[in-house]
């Protein structure tokens, strides 16, 4: 049964048609991603679906009794009280049930059967809605989203990113029947991203999510809606499946459109040649047939970028070397301690860690913007560094052309030629920097970096504000950059594509790992020391994904029912003492399937660790996806087994 049905929606702003003919349905349990370039109307579509805005055409139908929650990108500007008070204000339906329970308790002594029955019914609803666990859920959500330390802060004093995280916490605690999430991954570090992924999957939430984080979309979605040519096209599967399907579809459409264009050209040539001759009747017939032909539209072609970042020659084998460092802004308040570090020629180093861990402080120390509290940094004599700050404040004011000329010293024509490679053409070069979108600011910043011909490129959160197409374009540029790369990022897809080394900054310490994000994740799941290629046993509990051998929440619940210890894996589920004879064979078959599936999962874990050491990105990704699929299937088997056993 559909909880949301969208039929033939259209929206205009003045004379501009934003989208039209948008139709899709969401059923209970659907997890759907909504993707498309910035400015195509994704946020507008969510607001219409939530009833906040009106469509110009079409309609939205919501199943009776469905509670919808909307997370917007900008919110909580004028909310009073502390962060924790705002979070606890969620779940009004739970508070209403609790108030009714308290009122009924005062009447229970009378022994009225109707009161007793109503009380039992309300109590069941309260328990089912998580009322008895609400306090622990509040703590879990605030901790998972990194808000515990901000619990006593006034909402008005929070930054925009902190308010976004608080709005997400409030929405998750409200636990609506359908969540409409507009860029929920903004301002989340990797720990919070992984926590949110687990939370959404374990809760089996129903949601439509707008996002540019491809790793997140792969983990939580099972269908994808894509904005194309002003409408929405539906694809099966998560982002990676969508990307493959769309590439195949676009290739097929392009080929068909080209064949049709050739046929049309031949027909038109025939009509021109014989329109007035002895074959004029045939020519007129072909003309009528041609007029009825429905033209095949070739897929949208995004503007092709000419981005290229040329690297200056680097004769040595290392760009930067350091002793053990202590970095921070004050000697009495060190932020990060590191072992000796080395950025080799051609290395691609990703710096990852929680928000506020000191990643930017470390990077600024390495490039000489900040002095180290202890230790020293040495760069090669031929090192040329280009730095892209997270805020991009160094772009200054004025126009796009002014900013590049000031940063590079280029003459006007040379500057315009360089800007054209970064898609600033014609009158675009005279745009005021103040009105540029996030993606345009990043393109301009990269153009300024390109003019410097550095051999060490330092980027702080380069994918912020970029849509998927822009992120993929940036990846292709950085993959062809022949110099060294040091970048801070929470974009796991980007890290996986680019990194040859990952520096994990956590709890004031830096640990090094050879390889990309997938190999780091496999190492962390194994339980060891990150610096030696295996994870830190003391890593923050909410940051890493659940260890592969650890029991899932579903299996832990089964174990508790059976009296098993939830700290270990169930090798083979113990049979209950009493069984119906007719169901015994079915339970035995389930137990055998569980045993075989756990054996296969164990083999995959060993294979994943082995492949991660080789750095084979594609094979690691394939094995990881197979493992995740089997884990999900195993949870379903355990639930079926528990139900039959009870």
ROMARZA-44503 format. One record per residue (C-alpha): chain; residue number from 0; y, x, z. Coordinates in Angstrom, 2 decimals. Layout:
REM residues N
A; NUM; Y; X; Z
...
***
This chain:
REM residues 646
A; 0; 0.00; 0.00; 0.00
A; 1; 3.46; 1.34; -0.92
A; 2; 5.94; 1.99; 1.87
A; 3; 8.68; 2.71; -0.69
A; 4; 8.99; 1.52; -4.29
A; 5; 11.82; 2.75; -6.51
A; 6; 12.27; 0.98; -9.84
A; 7; 14.52; 2.03; -12.75
A; 8; 17.36; 3.41; -10.60
A; 9; 20.57; 4.57; -12.24
A; 10; 23.69; 6.06; -10.64
A; 11; 27.12; 6.86; -12.08
A; 12; 30.18; 8.57; -10.67
A; 13; 33.01; 7.28; -12.81
A; 14; 32.11; 7.99; -16.44
A; 15; 29.43; 10.52; -15.50
A; 16; 25.82; 9.30; -15.52
A; 17; 24.02; 11.19; -12.73
A; 18; 20.53; 9.85; -13.43
A; 19; 18.82; 6.79; -14.91
A; 20; 15.37; 5.24; -15.25
A; 21; 14.14; 6.77; -11.99
A; 22; 10.91; 5.11; -10.81
A; 23; 8.23; 6.19; -8.32
A; 24; 6.21; 4.92; -5.35
A; 25; 5.34; 6.41; -1.97
A; 26; 2.25; 5.25; -0.07
A; 27; 1.43; 5.87; 3.58
A; 28; 0.46; 9.52; 4.02
A; 29; 2.12; 10.73; 0.79
A; 30; 3.78; 14.16; 0.99
A; 31; 6.04; 14.49; -2.03
A; 32; 8.42; 17.24; -3.11
A; 33; 11.59; 16.52; -5.12
A; 34; 12.82; 19.47; -7.19
A; 35; 15.49; 20.11; -9.78
A; 36; 18.66; 22.14; -10.41
A; 37; 21.64; 21.77; -8.09
A; 38; 23.88; 18.85; -9.06
A; 39; 21.20; 16.66; -10.65
A; 40; 21.42; 13.95; -7.98
A; 41; 18.58; 14.74; -5.56
A; 42; 20.65; 14.10; -2.41
A; 43; 22.13; 10.95; -3.98
A; 44; 18.64; 9.62; -4.71
A; 45; 17.59; 10.16; -1.07
A; 46; 20.67; 8.32; 0.21
A; 47; 19.96; 5.37; -2.10
A; 48; 16.31; 5.28; -0.99
A; 49; 17.46; 5.29; 2.65
A; 50; 19.88; 2.42; 2.05
A; 51; 22.99; 4.54; 2.67
A; 52; 24.29; 4.28; -0.92
A; 53; 24.01; 1.64; -3.63
A; 54; 22.50; 2.22; -7.08
A; 55; 24.31; 0.98; -10.18
A; 56; 21.03; -0.24; -11.69
A; 57; 17.47; -0.80; -10.49
A; 58; 16.19; -1.57; -7.01
A; 59; 14.52; -0.07; -3.94
A; 60; 11.83; -1.98; -2.05
A; 61; 10.71; -0.94; 1.44
A; 62; 7.60; -2.32; 3.15
A; 63; 8.40; -4.71; 5.99
A; 64; 8.73; -3.00; 9.36
A; 65; 9.00; 0.50; 7.87
A; 66; 11.31; 2.81; 9.81
A; 67; 13.06; 5.34; 7.54
A; 68; 14.60; 8.57; 8.77
A; 69; 17.05; 10.57; 6.62
A; 70; 17.91; 14.24; 7.17
A; 71; 21.14; 15.16; 5.40
A; 72; 22.55; 18.64; 4.81
A; 73; 25.78; 18.06; 6.73
A; 74; 25.58; 16.08; 9.96
A; 75; 26.36; 15.83; 13.71
A; 76; 30.00; 16.84; 13.29
A; 77; 31.27; 14.44; 16.00
A; 78; 28.25; 13.93; 18.27
A; 79; 28.94; 14.13; 22.04
A; 80; 26.67; 15.66; 24.71
A; 81; 24.37; 18.67; 24.78
A; 82; 21.73; 19.61; 22.24
A; 83; 18.89; 18.55; 24.53
A; 84; 20.58; 15.23; 25.35
A; 85; 20.93; 14.50; 21.65
A; 86; 17.29; 15.41; 21.01
A; 87; 16.10; 13.20; 23.87
A; 88; 18.11; 10.32; 22.47
A; 89; 15.48; 10.05; 19.74
A; 90; 12.58; 7.60; 19.58
A; 91; 14.47; 4.44; 20.54
A; 92; 11.31; 2.42; 19.84
A; 93; 9.51; 4.38; 22.60
A; 94; 12.34; 3.73; 25.07
A; 95; 12.27; 0.01; 24.21
A; 96; 8.52; -0.13; 24.84
A; 97; 8.92; 1.72; 28.13
A; 98; 11.66; -0.67; 29.26
A; 99; 9.43; -3.64; 28.44
A; 100; 6.53; -2.08; 30.36
A; 101; 8.72; -1.61; 33.45
A; 102; 9.91; -5.23; 33.24
A; 103; 6.33; -6.50; 32.90
A; 104; 5.13; -4.38; 35.84
A; 105; 7.37; -6.40; 38.15
A; 106; 5.53; -9.58; 37.06
A; 107; 1.96; -8.24; 37.21
A; 108; 1.46; -9.25; 40.85
A; 109; 1.58; -12.93; 39.83
A; 110; -1.74; -12.53; 37.98
A; 111; -0.50; -14.37; 34.89
A; 112; -3.07; -13.79; 32.12
A; 113; -0.45; -13.77; 29.37
A; 114; 1.61; -11.15; 31.23
A; 115; -1.49; -8.99; 31.74
A; 116; -2.39; -9.26; 28.07
A; 117; 1.15; -8.45; 26.93
A; 118; 1.35; -5.50; 29.33
A; 119; -1.93; -4.09; 27.97
A; 120; -0.66; -4.52; 24.42
A; 121; 2.70; -2.82; 25.12
A; 122; 1.01; -0.01; 27.03
A; 123; -1.30; 0.61; 24.08
A; 124; 1.67; 0.73; 21.69
A; 125; 3.53; 3.09; 24.05
A; 126; 0.55; 5.44; 24.26
A; 127; -0.07; 5.29; 20.48
A; 128; 3.61; 6.13; 19.82
A; 129; 3.32; 9.25; 22.01
A; 130; 5.35; 7.89; 24.91
A; 131; 3.31; 9.67; 27.60
A; 132; 3.62; 12.99; 25.71
A; 133; 7.29; 12.62; 24.77
A; 134; 8.65; 15.23; 27.21
A; 135; 6.15; 17.85; 26.05
A; 136; 6.86; 16.93; 22.41
A; 137; 10.60; 17.44; 22.98
A; 138; 9.89; 20.90; 24.38
A; 139; 7.54; 21.72; 21.53
A; 140; 10.02; 20.66; 18.84
A; 141; 13.02; 22.44; 20.40
A; 142; 10.96; 25.59; 20.88
A; 143; 9.48; 25.44; 17.37
A; 144; 12.90; 25.14; 15.73
A; 145; 14.44; 27.86; 17.88
A; 146; 16.68; 25.49; 19.84
A; 147; 15.46; 26.10; 23.40
A; 148; 18.19; 28.65; 24.12
A; 149; 20.80; 26.17; 22.83
A; 150; 19.56; 23.18; 24.86
A; 151; 22.54; 23.14; 27.26
A; 152; 25.18; 23.85; 24.60
A; 153; 27.53; 21.06; 23.53
A; 154; 26.65; 19.76; 20.07
A; 155; 30.26; 20.17; 18.97
A; 156; 30.10; 23.89; 19.81
A; 157; 27.06; 24.53; 17.60
A; 158; 27.34; 26.20; 14.21
A; 159; 26.59; 24.27; 11.04
A; 160; 23.12; 25.80; 10.80
A; 161; 22.36; 25.02; 14.45
A; 162; 23.47; 21.41; 13.99
A; 163; 21.19; 21.12; 10.95
A; 164; 18.23; 22.32; 13.02
A; 165; 19.15; 19.90; 15.80
A; 166; 19.34; 17.04; 13.30
A; 167; 15.88; 17.98; 12.07
A; 168; 14.58; 18.05; 15.67
A; 169; 16.03; 14.59; 16.33
A; 170; 14.43; 13.22; 13.17
A; 171; 11.01; 14.67; 14.00
A; 172; 11.21; 13.22; 17.52
A; 173; 12.20; 9.82; 16.12
A; 174; 8.86; 9.96; 14.25
A; 175; 9.86; 7.43; 11.53
A; 176; 7.27; 5.89; 9.22
A; 177; 8.94; 7.58; 6.23
A; 178; 11.04; 10.75; 6.35
A; 179; 13.53; 11.59; 3.62
A; 180; 14.33; 15.28; 4.07
A; 181; 17.21; 16.94; 2.25
A; 182; 16.70; 20.71; 2.33
A; 183; 15.07; 20.84; 5.80
A; 184; 14.34; 24.57; 5.44
A; 185; 18.03; 25.55; 5.34
A; 186; 18.93; 27.81; 8.29
A; 187; 15.29; 28.15; 9.43
A; 188; 13.74; 31.56; 9.97
A; 189; 10.13; 32.22; 9.03
A; 190; 8.85; 31.37; 12.52
A; 191; 10.49; 27.94; 12.38
A; 192; 9.39; 27.41; 8.77
A; 193; 5.75; 28.02; 9.65
A; 194; 6.04; 25.80; 12.72
A; 195; 7.58; 22.98; 10.66
A; 196; 4.83; 23.28; 8.05
A; 197; 2.14; 22.91; 10.71
A; 198; 3.99; 20.05; 12.43
A; 199; 4.32; 17.99; 9.25
A; 200; 0.71; 18.54; 8.18
A; 201; -0.83; 17.96; 11.61
A; 202; 1.21; 14.78; 12.13
A; 203; 0.11; 13.55; 8.69
A; 204; 3.70; 12.51; 8.14
A; 205; 4.83; 10.49; 5.13
A; 206; 7.85; 12.12; 3.52
A; 207; 9.89; 12.88; 0.42
A; 208; 11.44; 16.33; 0.68
A; 209; 14.15; 17.99; -1.40
A; 210; 13.65; 21.73; -1.26
A; 211; 14.03; 25.06; -3.01
A; 212; 11.61; 26.95; -0.73
A; 213; 8.59; 27.21; -3.01
A; 214; 6.25; 28.55; -0.32
A; 215; 7.13; 25.62; 1.96
A; 216; 6.59; 23.11; -0.85
A; 217; 3.21; 24.65; -1.63
A; 218; 2.14; 24.31; 2.00
A; 219; 3.22; 20.74; 2.73
A; 220; 3.35; 18.69; -0.50
A; 221; 0.62; 17.14; -2.63
A; 222; 2.81; 15.60; -5.37
A; 223; 5.99; 16.73; -7.09
A; 224; 8.86; 14.74; -8.61
A; 225; 10.97; 16.79; -11.00
A; 226; 14.46; 15.95; -12.27
A; 227; 14.40; 16.46; -16.05
A; 228; 16.89; 15.17; -18.63
A; 229; 18.58; 12.87; -16.12
A; 230; 15.44; 11.17; -14.87
A; 231; 12.39; 11.92; -12.73
A; 232; 8.99; 13.06; -14.03
A; 233; 5.95; 13.00; -11.72
A; 234; 3.35; 15.80; -11.45
A; 235; 0.16; 16.10; -9.44
A; 236; -0.07; 18.78; -6.79
A; 237; 2.34; 21.05; -4.93
A; 238; 5.03; 23.29; -6.43
A; 239; 2.67; 25.91; -7.91
A; 240; 0.55; 23.20; -9.58
A; 241; 3.73; 21.51; -10.84
A; 242; 5.05; 24.79; -12.27
A; 243; 1.82; 25.39; -14.21
A; 244; 1.65; 21.77; -15.46
A; 245; 5.28; 21.79; -16.54
A; 246; 4.90; 25.12; -18.32
A; 247; 1.85; 23.78; -20.22
A; 248; 3.63; 20.49; -20.97
A; 249; 6.80; 22.25; -22.13
A; 250; 4.79; 24.58; -24.37
A; 251; 2.94; 21.64; -25.92
A; 252; 6.17; 19.65; -26.40
A; 253; 7.93; 22.65; -27.94
A; 254; 5.08; 23.17; -30.38
A; 255; 4.95; 19.46; -31.29
A; 256; 8.75; 19.30; -31.72
A; 257; 8.70; 22.36; -33.98
A; 258; 5.89; 20.92; -36.12
A; 259; 7.75; 17.62; -36.40
A; 260; 11.02; 19.37; -37.28
A; 261; 9.26; 21.28; -40.08
A; 262; 7.75; 18.06; -41.42
A; 263; 11.12; 16.27; -41.26
A; 264; 12.78; 19.19; -43.06
A; 265; 10.16; 19.03; -45.85
A; 266; 10.60; 15.25; -46.16
A; 267; 14.40; 15.54; -46.29
A; 268; 14.12; 18.23; -48.95
A; 269; 11.84; 15.95; -51.00
A; 270; 14.34; 13.08; -50.67
A; 271; 17.22; 15.30; -51.78
A; 272; 15.23; 16.67; -54.70
A; 273; 13.80; 13.42; -56.05
A; 274; 16.27; 10.82; -54.76
A; 275; 17.72; 10.18; -58.25
A; 276; 14.78; 11.18; -60.47
A; 277; 11.58; 9.57; -61.69
A; 278; 10.15; 9.81; -58.15
A; 279; 13.15; 8.04; -56.57
A; 280; 11.06; 5.08; -55.43
A; 281; 8.72; 7.43; -53.54
A; 282; 11.73; 9.25; -52.11
A; 283; 13.25; 5.98; -50.86
A; 284; 9.91; 5.05; -49.26
A; 285; 9.75; 8.38; -47.50
A; 286; 13.31; 7.90; -46.36
A; 287; 12.47; 4.54; -44.77
A; 288; 9.41; 6.06; -43.07
A; 289; 11.50; 8.95; -41.80
A; 290; 14.08; 6.57; -40.33
A; 291; 11.35; 4.94; -38.23
A; 292; 9.95; 8.22; -36.89
A; 293; 10.56; 8.68; -33.16
A; 294; 11.89; 12.17; -32.65
A; 295; 10.00; 14.37; -30.18
A; 296; 12.45; 15.82; -27.69
A; 297; 11.85; 19.47; -26.99
A; 298; 11.92; 20.31; -23.27
A; 299; 15.20; 21.19; -21.61
A; 300; 16.11; 24.81; -22.10
A; 301; 18.03; 26.25; -19.21
A; 302; 20.78; 28.68; -20.11
A; 303; 19.07; 32.04; -20.59
A; 304; 20.51; 34.71; -18.40
A; 305; 21.22; 38.21; -19.56
A; 306; 21.24; 39.56; -16.03
A; 307; 20.32; 43.20; -15.77
A; 308; 20.88; 45.63; -12.94
A; 309; 20.84; 49.21; -14.21
A; 310; 19.96; 51.88; -11.66
A; 311; 21.69; 55.26; -11.43
A; 312; 19.41; 58.29; -11.73
A; 313; 17.77; 59.33; -8.45
A; 314; 16.30; 62.84; -8.54
A; 315; 14.83; 62.96; -5.01
A; 316; 11.81; 61.17; -3.57
A; 317; 13.71; 59.30; -0.84
A; 318; 17.05; 57.48; -0.81
A; 319; 17.39; 57.08; 2.98
A; 320; 15.64; 58.74; 5.93
A; 321; 16.23; 58.19; 9.64
A; 322; 15.06; 59.41; 13.00
A; 323; 13.97; 56.82; 15.57
A; 324; 17.00; 54.53; 15.88
A; 325; 18.66; 52.31; 18.46
A; 326; 21.08; 49.93; 16.73
A; 327; 23.59; 47.42; 18.02
A; 328; 27.31; 46.84; 18.47
A; 329; 27.53; 48.19; 22.04
A; 330; 25.68; 51.02; 23.74
A; 331; 24.95; 48.81; 26.75
A; 332; 23.50; 46.05; 24.55
A; 333; 21.06; 47.52; 22.00
A; 334; 19.69; 45.02; 19.48
A; 335; 16.82; 46.78; 17.69
A; 336; 14.79; 49.95; 18.26
A; 337; 12.98; 51.46; 15.29
A; 338; 10.51; 54.24; 14.56
A; 339; 11.60; 56.84; 11.97
A; 340; 12.30; 54.99; 8.72
A; 341; 12.16; 56.04; 5.09
A; 342; 13.22; 54.19; 1.93
A; 343; 11.46; 55.93; -0.92
A; 344; 12.64; 56.07; -4.51
A; 345; 11.53; 52.83; -6.17
A; 346; 10.49; 51.22; -2.85
A; 347; 11.09; 47.50; -2.27
A; 348; 11.50; 46.89; 1.45
A; 349; 11.78; 43.35; 2.89
A; 350; 13.28; 42.96; 6.37
A; 351; 12.01; 39.82; 8.09
A; 352; 12.22; 38.30; 11.56
A; 353; 13.72; 35.45; 13.60
A; 354; 17.37; 34.43; 13.32
A; 355; 19.46; 36.59; 15.61
A; 356; 16.84; 39.37; 15.80
A; 357; 19.29; 41.97; 14.46
A; 358; 18.24; 42.27; 10.82
A; 359; 21.79; 42.36; 9.44
A; 360; 22.86; 44.79; 12.17
A; 361; 20.00; 47.10; 11.17
A; 362; 20.86; 46.92; 7.47
A; 363; 24.53; 47.65; 8.10
A; 364; 23.52; 50.66; 10.19
A; 365; 21.28; 51.98; 7.41
A; 366; 24.08; 51.80; 4.81
A; 367; 26.68; 53.36; 7.14
A; 368; 28.76; 50.27; 7.97
A; 369; 27.84; 50.61; 11.67
A; 370; 27.09; 53.78; 13.62
A; 371; 23.70; 53.99; 15.33
A; 372; 23.71; 53.88; 19.15
A; 373; 21.03; 56.56; 19.13
A; 374; 19.46; 58.57; 16.29
A; 375; 20.92; 59.29; 12.88
A; 376; 20.68; 58.11; 9.28
A; 377; 20.63; 60.52; 6.35
A; 378; 21.02; 59.47; 2.72
A; 379; 20.26; 61.55; -0.35
A; 380; 23.31; 63.27; -1.91
A; 381; 22.76; 61.30; -5.13
A; 382; 22.33; 57.93; -3.35
A; 383; 24.58; 55.18; -4.67
A; 384; 24.47; 52.00; -2.56
A; 385; 25.46; 48.46; -3.57
A; 386; 25.53; 45.88; -0.77
A; 387; 25.45; 42.08; -1.13
A; 388; 26.49; 40.57; 2.20
A; 389; 25.10; 37.23; 3.34
A; 390; 28.54; 35.59; 3.50
A; 391; 29.79; 37.15; 0.23
A; 392; 33.28; 37.29; 1.76
A; 393; 34.07; 40.49; -0.14
A; 394; 34.55; 38.51; -3.36
A; 395; 38.13; 37.97; -2.27
A; 396; 40.45; 35.39; -3.86
A; 397; 41.73; 34.76; -7.34
A; 398; 39.58; 34.15; -10.39
A; 399; 36.09; 35.27; -11.35
A; 400; 37.54; 37.82; -13.77
A; 401; 39.96; 39.16; -11.13
A; 402; 37.12; 39.65; -8.63
A; 403; 34.97; 41.65; -11.04
A; 404; 37.83; 43.83; -12.29
A; 405; 38.90; 44.60; -8.73
A; 406; 35.32; 45.47; -7.71
A; 407; 34.51; 47.54; -10.79
A; 408; 37.73; 48.87; -12.29
A; 409; 36.63; 47.62; -15.73
A; 410; 39.08; 46.71; -18.46
A; 411; 39.35; 42.98; -19.28
A; 412; 37.08; 42.93; -22.34
A; 413; 34.38; 45.04; -20.67
A; 414; 34.57; 42.80; -17.60
A; 415; 34.26; 39.67; -19.74
A; 416; 31.25; 41.15; -21.58
A; 417; 29.56; 41.87; -18.25
A; 418; 30.36; 38.39; -16.88
A; 419; 28.86; 36.81; -20.01
A; 420; 25.50; 38.39; -19.08
A; 421; 25.74; 36.48; -15.80
A; 422; 26.51; 33.17; -17.54
A; 423; 30.29; 33.23; -17.00
A; 424; 31.51; 32.57; -20.54
A; 425; 34.72; 31.31; -22.10
A; 426; 36.99; 29.55; -19.64
A; 427; 34.45; 30.06; -16.80
A; 428; 35.88; 33.52; -16.17
A; 429; 39.16; 31.90; -15.06
A; 430; 37.51; 29.68; -12.43
A; 431; 38.96; 30.07; -8.96
A; 432; 36.46; 31.67; -6.57
A; 433; 37.21; 29.02; -3.96
A; 434; 35.64; 26.29; -6.14
A; 435; 32.47; 28.18; -7.10
A; 436; 29.10; 26.76; -6.04
A; 437; 26.72; 28.83; -3.94
A; 438; 24.71; 29.81; -6.99
A; 439; 27.83; 30.80; -8.95
A; 440; 29.07; 32.96; -6.06
A; 441; 25.72; 34.76; -5.99
A; 442; 25.85; 35.35; -9.76
A; 443; 29.37; 36.76; -9.44
A; 444; 28.33; 39.00; -6.54
A; 445; 25.41; 40.31; -8.61
A; 446; 27.75; 40.98; -11.54
A; 447; 29.91; 43.08; -9.21
A; 448; 26.79; 44.96; -8.09
A; 449; 25.70; 45.52; -11.70
A; 450; 29.00; 47.24; -12.46
A; 451; 28.30; 49.87; -9.78
A; 452; 24.96; 51.07; -11.23
A; 453; 23.51; 51.77; -7.79
A; 454; 20.12; 53.29; -7.06
A; 455; 19.80; 51.47; -3.71
A; 456; 20.42; 47.74; -3.80
A; 457; 20.87; 46.12; -0.37
A; 458; 20.77; 42.30; -0.29
A; 459; 21.23; 40.08; 2.78
A; 460; 19.69; 36.61; 2.18
A; 461; 20.25; 36.70; -1.61
A; 462; 18.55; 33.32; -2.28
A; 463; 20.81; 31.30; 0.04
A; 464; 22.29; 28.32; -1.86
A; 465; 20.21; 29.02; -4.98
A; 466; 18.05; 26.37; -6.62
A; 467; 14.54; 27.20; -7.81
A; 468; 15.57; 28.14; -11.35
A; 469; 18.24; 30.53; -10.04
A; 470; 15.77; 32.06; -7.56
A; 471; 13.25; 32.69; -10.30
A; 472; 15.95; 34.25; -12.49
A; 473; 16.99; 36.50; -9.60
A; 474; 13.36; 37.53; -9.05
A; 475; 12.97; 38.52; -12.68
A; 476; 16.14; 40.63; -12.48
A; 477; 15.09; 42.39; -9.29
A; 478; 11.57; 43.02; -10.61
A; 479; 13.03; 45.01; -13.50
A; 480; 15.48; 46.96; -11.28
A; 481; 14.27; 50.57; -11.34
A; 482; 16.04; 51.70; -8.19
A; 483; 15.17; 51.09; -4.53
A; 484; 15.60; 47.69; -2.93
A; 485; 16.24; 46.74; 0.70
A; 486; 16.57; 43.02; 1.30
A; 487; 16.72; 40.59; 4.22
A; 488; 15.09; 37.26; 3.47
A; 489; 13.25; 34.21; 4.83
A; 490; 12.08; 33.33; 1.29
A; 491; 8.36; 34.13; 1.51
A; 492; 7.86; 33.54; -2.20
A; 493; 10.53; 36.15; -2.99
A; 494; 9.06; 38.59; -0.46
A; 495; 5.60; 38.11; -1.94
A; 496; 6.86; 38.80; -5.46
A; 497; 9.03; 41.83; -4.69
A; 498; 8.05; 43.65; -1.51
A; 499; 5.97; 46.81; -1.41
A; 500; 6.75; 47.19; 2.29
A; 501; 7.74; 44.72; 5.03
A; 502; 9.70; 45.61; 8.17
A; 503; 9.15; 43.00; 10.87
A; 504; 11.98; 42.81; 13.44
A; 505; 10.85; 40.94; 16.55
A; 506; 11.83; 41.06; 20.24
A; 507; 14.02; 44.11; 19.71
A; 508; 11.38; 46.21; 17.94
A; 509; 10.75; 47.03; 14.29
A; 510; 7.19; 47.32; 12.97
A; 511; 6.30; 48.45; 9.47
A; 512; 3.67; 47.03; 7.14
A; 513; 2.62; 48.35; 3.74
A; 514; 2.32; 45.48; 1.25
A; 515; 3.86; 42.08; 0.57
A; 516; 4.09; 38.85; 2.61
A; 517; 0.56; 37.66; 1.85
A; 518; -0.99; 40.92; 3.03
A; 519; 1.21; 40.89; 6.16
A; 520; 0.16; 37.32; 6.90
A; 521; -3.52; 38.20; 6.45
A; 522; -3.05; 41.17; 8.77
A; 523; -1.30; 39.07; 11.42
A; 524; -4.08; 36.51; 11.29
A; 525; -6.59; 39.24; 12.04
A; 526; -5.05; 40.19; 15.40
A; 527; -3.92; 43.80; 15.76
A; 528; -0.90; 46.08; 15.30
A; 529; 1.58; 45.34; 12.49
A; 530; 2.63; 48.98; 12.23
A; 531; -0.89; 49.95; 11.20
A; 532; -1.31; 47.04; 8.83
A; 533; -2.58; 44.56; 11.41
A; 534; -0.65; 42.07; 13.49
A; 535; 1.05; 42.39; 16.79
A; 536; -1.10; 40.72; 19.48
A; 537; 2.02; 39.80; 21.39
A; 538; 3.74; 38.08; 18.49
A; 539; 5.66; 34.93; 19.40
A; 540; 3.28; 32.01; 19.53
A; 541; 5.39; 29.71; 17.37
A; 542; 6.10; 32.31; 14.71
A; 543; 2.80; 33.16; 13.03
A; 544; 0.60; 30.60; 11.41
A; 545; -2.50; 29.52; 13.37
A; 546; -5.10; 32.35; 13.41
A; 547; -7.95; 31.61; 11.04
A; 548; -10.55; 31.65; 13.76
A; 549; -8.57; 29.49; 16.17
A; 550; -9.47; 25.85; 16.63
A; 551; -7.22; 23.32; 14.93
A; 552; -5.69; 20.47; 17.00
A; 553; -8.19; 18.02; 15.52
A; 554; -11.16; 20.22; 16.42
A; 555; -9.73; 20.93; 19.85
A; 556; -9.57; 17.18; 20.50
A; 557; -13.22; 16.88; 19.45
A; 558; -14.11; 19.75; 21.75
A; 559; -12.33; 18.13; 24.68
A; 560; -14.21; 14.89; 24.11
A; 561; -17.48; 16.80; 24.23
A; 562; -16.52; 19.00; 27.17
A; 563; -16.44; 22.17; 25.06
A; 564; -14.00; 24.96; 25.77
A; 565; -11.10; 24.69; 23.28
A; 566; -10.59; 28.45; 23.23
A; 567; -13.45; 29.19; 20.86
A; 568; -14.76; 27.93; 17.57
A; 569; -17.58; 25.40; 17.55
A; 570; -20.36; 27.15; 15.66
A; 571; -22.46; 24.01; 15.44
A; 572; -21.42; 20.74; 17.09
A; 573; -23.71; 19.81; 20.02
A; 574; -25.44; 16.49; 19.54
A; 575; -24.60; 13.70; 21.94
A; 576; -27.34; 12.80; 24.38
A; 577; -27.84; 9.33; 22.96
A; 578; -27.86; 8.37; 19.31
A; 579; -28.76; 5.37; 17.28
A; 580; -31.92; 6.19; 15.36
A; 581; -30.45; 4.78; 12.16
A; 582; -27.49; 7.19; 12.31
A; 583; -29.35; 10.32; 13.31
A; 584; -29.97; 11.61; 9.78
A; 585; -26.33; 11.07; 8.81
A; 586; -25.11; 13.04; 11.84
A; 587; -27.60; 15.83; 11.11
A; 588; -26.33; 16.00; 7.54
A; 589; -22.73; 16.18; 8.77
A; 590; -23.62; 18.99; 11.18
A; 591; -25.29; 20.93; 8.37
A; 592; -22.24; 20.50; 6.13
A; 593; -19.95; 21.64; 8.96
A; 594; -22.12; 24.69; 9.56
A; 595; -22.14; 25.62; 5.86
A; 596; -18.40; 25.08; 5.53
A; 597; -17.62; 27.22; 8.60
A; 598; -19.84; 29.94; 7.16
A; 599; -17.91; 29.79; 3.88
A; 600; -14.57; 29.90; 5.74
A; 601; -15.74; 32.97; 7.64
A; 602; -16.64; 34.66; 4.35
A; 603; -13.23; 33.77; 2.92
A; 604; -11.47; 35.25; 5.96
A; 605; -13.30; 38.53; 5.42
A; 606; -12.52; 38.39; 1.70
A; 607; -8.84; 37.63; 2.40
A; 608; -8.49; 40.67; 4.67
A; 609; -10.26; 42.84; 2.08
A; 610; -8.12; 41.67; -0.84
A; 611; -4.91; 41.94; 1.20
A; 612; -5.56; 45.65; 1.68
A; 613; -5.68; 46.13; -2.10
A; 614; -2.33; 44.39; -2.59
A; 615; -3.72; 42.11; -5.32
A; 616; -1.14; 39.31; -5.11
A; 617; -2.84; 36.82; -7.43
A; 618; -6.31; 37.17; -5.87
A; 619; -4.88; 36.99; -2.35
A; 620; -3.02; 33.80; -3.24
A; 621; -6.13; 32.24; -4.82
A; 622; -8.37; 33.05; -1.83
A; 623; -5.68; 31.81; 0.58
A; 624; -5.38; 28.49; -1.22
A; 625; -9.17; 28.03; -1.22
A; 626; -9.26; 28.81; 2.50
A; 627; -6.53; 26.26; 3.26
A; 628; -8.38; 23.59; 1.24
A; 629; -11.63; 24.23; 3.11
A; 630; -9.86; 24.14; 6.48
A; 631; -8.45; 20.72; 5.64
A; 632; -11.86; 19.47; 4.50
A; 633; -13.46; 20.83; 7.67
A; 634; -10.98; 18.93; 9.85
A; 635; -11.95; 15.72; 8.06
A; 636; -15.66; 16.45; 8.64
A; 637; -15.07; 17.03; 12.35
A; 638; -13.23; 13.75; 12.68
A; 639; -16.02; 11.90; 10.87
A; 640; -18.66; 13.63; 13.01
A; 641; -16.78; 12.81; 16.24
A; 642; -16.42; 9.16; 15.26
A; 643; -20.12; 8.79; 14.41
A; 644; -21.23; 10.67; 17.53
A; 645; -19.16; 8.50; 19.84
***
